[in-house]
């Protein structure tokens, strides 16, 4: 009798775990879709790795550079 009770409890626990697994998978897929849409909707001009600063050399700097002085 005791063995039958524990088997029934184990089956009930297994059923609950399977339902929770399905729910977690569904939630996971929904979050993936939300994250994907968020990334797709970001403006590419807002994403920058490095700041590009254009160096402007004076005439004297360019002459020194060509001559290899500095």
N, CA, C and O atoms as a DFTB+ gen file, in Angstrom:
280 C
 N C O
     1  1       0.815      -1.187       0.000
     2  2       0.000       0.000       0.000
     3  2       0.863       1.258       0.000
     4  3       0.615       2.207      -0.744
     5  1       1.890       1.237       0.860
     6  2       2.788       2.384       0.958
     7  2       3.522       2.589      -0.366
     8  3       3.748       3.718      -0.802
     9  1       3.884       1.486      -0.987
    10  2       4.583       1.532      -2.267
    11  2       3.684       2.145      -3.340
    12  3       4.154       2.918      -4.175
    13  1       2.423       1.812      -3.322
    14  2       1.468       2.353      -4.285
    15  2       1.325       3.874      -4.120
    16  3       1.220       4.608      -5.103
    17  1       1.322       4.331      -2.858
    18  2       1.216       5.771      -2.588
    19  2       2.417       6.515      -3.145
    20  3       2.273       7.561      -3.778
    21  1       3.585       5.977      -2.908
    22  2       4.789       6.670      -3.367
    23  2       4.857       6.695      -4.896
    24  3       5.321       7.673      -5.481
    25  1       4.402       5.637      -5.531
    26  2       4.380       5.623      -7.002
    27  2       3.417       6.679      -7.519
    28  3       3.722       7.380      -8.483
    29  1       2.264       6.795      -6.889
    30  2       1.283       7.803      -7.303
    31  2       1.840       9.209      -7.089
    32  3       1.641      10.090      -7.926
    33  1       2.536       9.422      -5.973
    34  2       3.141      10.732      -5.696
    35  2       4.228      11.045      -6.720
    36  3       4.341      12.175      -7.197
    37  1       5.017      10.043      -7.048
    38  2       6.072      10.241      -8.037
    39  2       5.486      10.575      -9.413
    40  3       6.012      11.436     -10.119
    41  1       4.424       9.911      -9.785
    42  2       3.789      10.191     -11.072
    43  2       3.205      11.601     -11.088
    44  3       3.285      12.306     -12.095
    45  1       2.623      11.999      -9.971
    46  2       2.073      13.353      -9.872
    47  2       3.192      14.395      -9.978
    48  3       3.048      15.409     -10.661
    49  1       4.301      14.132      -9.295
    50  2       5.440      15.049      -9.352
    51  2       6.014      15.120     -10.762
    52  3       6.381      16.193     -11.241
    53  1       6.085      13.976     -11.417
    54  2       6.607      13.930     -12.786
    55  2       5.708      14.717     -13.727
    56  3       6.193      15.432     -14.604
    57  1       4.398      14.585     -13.545
    58  2       3.449      15.323     -14.376
    59  2       3.619      16.828     -14.170
    60  3       3.612      17.593     -15.135
    61  1       3.771      17.255     -12.907
    62  2       3.972      18.678     -12.611
    63  2       5.275      19.197     -13.222
    64  3       5.321      20.304     -13.758
    65  1       6.324      18.391     -13.136
    66  2       7.603      18.794     -13.723
    67  2       7.510      18.937     -15.238
    68  3       8.071      19.870     -15.812
    69  1       6.813      18.024     -15.876
    70  2       6.647      18.106     -17.334
    71  2       5.851      19.337     -17.724
    72  3       6.181      20.004     -18.705
    73  1       4.799      19.649     -16.962
    74  2       4.011      20.850     -17.249
    75  2       4.858      22.109     -17.064
    76  3       4.767      23.050     -17.852
    77  1       5.675      22.115     -16.025
    78  2       6.545      23.266     -15.773
    79  2       7.589      23.414     -16.879
    80  3       7.929      24.527     -17.279
    81  1       8.089      22.283     -17.366
    82  2       9.069      22.305     -18.454
    83  2       8.460      22.920     -19.711
    84  3       9.089      23.748     -20.370
    85  1       7.247      22.516     -20.037
    86  2       6.561      23.055     -21.223
    87  2       6.338      24.553     -21.058
    88  3       6.547      25.321     -21.997
    89  1       5.916      24.970     -19.866
    90  2       5.688      26.387     -19.598
    91  2       6.986      27.185     -19.715
    92  3       6.994      28.282     -20.275
    93  1       8.071      26.641     -19.193
    94  2       9.366      27.317     -19.283
    95  2       9.849      27.436     -20.726
    96  3      10.415      28.460     -21.110
    97  1       9.629      26.399     -21.521
    98  2      10.027      26.449     -22.931
    99  2       9.230      27.516     -23.678
   100  3       9.775      28.246     -24.506
   101  1       7.934      27.597     -23.377
   102  2       7.076      28.593     -24.018
   103  2       7.529      30.006     -23.637
   104  3       7.625      30.883     -24.495
   105  1       7.803      30.218     -22.363
   106  2       8.277      31.522     -21.893
   107  2       9.612      31.866     -22.534
   108  3       9.848      33.009     -22.926
   109  1      10.477      30.876     -22.636
   110  2      11.789      31.083     -23.244
   111  2      11.659      31.523     -24.698
   112  3      12.352      32.443     -25.131
   113  1      10.778      30.874     -25.453
   114  2      10.570      31.240     -26.854
   115  2      10.008      32.659     -26.979
   116  3      10.416      33.414     -27.861
   117  1       9.073      33.019     -26.097
   118  2       8.509      34.366     -26.135
   119  2       9.584      35.415     -25.855
   120  3       9.628      36.454     -26.513
   121  1      10.445      35.142     -24.882
   122  2      11.515      36.083     -24.553
   123  2      12.526      36.195     -25.696
   124  3      13.045      37.278     -25.965
   125  1      12.802      35.084     -26.362
   126  2      13.702      35.118     -27.516
   127  2      13.136      36.018     -28.610
   128  3      13.859      36.813     -29.209
   129  1      11.835      35.884     -28.864
   130  2      11.200      36.698     -29.900
   131  2      11.219      38.173     -29.526
   132  3      11.482      39.022     -30.377
   133  1      10.943      38.489     -28.259
   134  2      10.974      39.883     -27.805
   135  2      12.376      40.465     -27.965
   136  3      12.537      41.584     -28.451
   137  1      13.389      39.701     -27.553
   138  2      14.771      40.162     -27.644
   139  2      15.185      40.357     -29.096
   140  3      15.854      41.333     -29.433
   141  1      14.780      39.419     -29.956
   142  2      15.097      39.517     -31.377
   143  2      14.470      40.763     -31.988
   144  3      15.122      41.483     -32.744
   145  1      13.218      41.016     -31.667
   146  2      12.553      42.216     -32.188
   147  2      13.195      43.484     -31.653
   148  3      13.310      44.473     -32.377
   149  1      13.608      43.468     -30.414
   150  2      14.285      44.626     -29.837
   151  2      15.581      44.928     -30.589
   152  3      15.870      46.084     -30.897
   153  1      16.347      43.897     -30.877
   154  2      17.612      44.080     -31.600
   155  2      17.344      44.556     -33.029
   156  3      18.061      45.417     -33.539
   157  1      16.328      44.007     -33.671
   158  2      16.024      44.387     -35.049
   159  2      15.570      45.838     -35.154
   160  3      15.777      46.475     -36.187
   161  1      14.958      46.365     -34.105
   162  2      14.419      47.719     -34.150
   163  2      15.415      48.796     -33.705
   164  3      15.079      49.981     -33.706
   165  1      16.626      48.401     -33.328
   166  2      17.637      49.390     -32.933
   167  2      18.171      50.090     -34.171
   168  3      18.459      49.452     -35.184
   169  1      18.299      51.402     -34.080
   170  2      18.830      52.194     -35.189
   171  2      20.331      51.929     -35.311
   172  3      21.056      52.110     -34.333
   173  1      20.818      51.507     -36.474
   174  2      22.239      51.188     -36.635
   175  2      23.175      52.361     -36.337
   176  3      24.331      52.152     -35.969
   177  1      22.688      53.576     -36.492
   178  2      23.559      54.723     -36.224
   179  2      23.809      54.901     -34.731
   180  3      24.732      55.618     -34.346
   181  1      23.000      54.258     -33.880
   182  2      23.200      54.353     -32.441
   183  2      24.267      53.390     -31.940
   184  3      24.781      53.557     -30.833
   185  1      24.602      52.395     -32.735
   186  2      25.571      51.378     -32.319
   187  2      26.958      51.796     -32.799
   188  3      27.194      51.963     -33.995
   189  1      27.845      51.958     -31.864
   190  2      29.221      52.344     -32.203
   191  2      30.186      51.631     -31.279
   192  3      30.004      51.618     -30.061
   193  1      31.215      51.037     -31.866
   194  2      32.263      50.401     -31.069
   195  2      33.297      51.429     -30.641
   196  3      33.640      51.537     -29.463
   197  1      33.781      52.171     -31.607
   198  2      34.822      53.150     -31.333
   199  2      34.399      54.497     -31.886
   200  3      33.614      54.591     -32.829
   201  1      34.921      55.493     -31.293
   202  2      34.640      56.845     -31.763
   203  2      35.714      57.206     -32.785
   204  3      36.905      57.194     -32.477
   205  1      35.286      57.522     -33.985
   206  2      36.222      57.866     -35.048
   207  2      36.469      59.363     -35.011
   208  3      35.559      60.173     -35.184
   209  1      37.744      59.709     -34.776
   210  2      38.133      61.115     -34.764
   211  2      39.109      61.317     -35.912
   212  3      40.183      60.717     -35.946
   213  1      38.726      62.159     -36.839
   214  2      39.583      62.417     -37.989
   215  2      40.678      63.398     -37.589
   216  3      40.412      64.497     -37.100
   217  1      41.916      62.966     -37.811
   218  2      43.043      63.840     -37.488
   219  2      43.288      64.781     -38.657
   220  3      43.371      64.359     -39.811
   221  1      43.399      66.038     -38.340
   222  2      43.704      67.018     -39.377
   223  2      45.115      67.536     -39.117
   224  3      45.406      68.126     -38.077
   225  1      45.977      67.292     -40.099
   226  2      47.361      67.707     -39.978
   227  2      47.560      69.076     -40.607
   228  3      46.966      69.407     -41.633
   229  1      48.396      69.847     -39.973
   230  2      48.766      71.121     -40.569
   231  2      49.791      70.854     -41.660
   232  3      50.298      69.740     -41.790
   233  1      50.087      71.872     -42.432
   234  2      51.076      71.730     -43.501
   235  2      52.431      71.331     -42.924
   236  3      53.117      70.469     -43.474
   237  1      52.813      71.960     -41.815
   238  2      54.102      71.662     -41.193
   239  2      54.130      70.208     -40.698
   240  3      55.154      69.540     -40.838
   241  1      53.050      69.717     -40.135
   242  2      52.984      68.328     -39.671
   243  2      53.130      67.361     -40.845
   244  3      53.803      66.339     -40.719
   245  1      52.519      67.664     -41.966
   246  2      52.609      66.789     -43.133
   247  2      54.029      66.777     -43.685
   248  3      54.526      65.725     -44.085
   249  1      54.689      67.939     -43.713
   250  2      56.070      68.005     -44.204
   251  2      56.972      67.181     -43.304
   252  3      57.808      66.426     -43.801
   253  1      56.821      67.308     -41.973
   254  2      57.639      66.551     -41.037
   255  2      57.377      65.049     -41.194
   256  3      58.304      64.246     -41.082
   257  1      56.163      64.679     -41.444
   258  2      55.811      63.281     -41.597
   259  2      56.447      62.695     -42.856
   260  3      56.952      61.573     -42.837
   261  1      56.419      63.463     -43.957
   262  2      57.014      62.992     -45.205
   263  2      58.514      62.855     -45.055
   264  3      59.104      61.903     -45.565
   265  1      59.139      63.794     -44.363
   266  2      60.585      63.737     -44.181
   267  2      60.999      62.732     -43.097
   268  3      62.179      62.403     -42.970
   269  1      60.048      62.259     -42.335
   270  2      60.360      61.264     -41.303
   271  2      60.942      61.869     -40.060
   272  3      61.603      61.169     -39.294
   273  1      60.723      63.148     -39.827
   274  2      61.273      63.829     -38.662
   275  2      60.500      63.412     -37.401
   276  3      61.098      63.173     -36.352
   277  1      59.206      63.331     -37.511
   278  2      58.451      62.960     -36.322
   279  2      57.130      62.331     -36.681
   280  3      56.363      61.957     -35.793
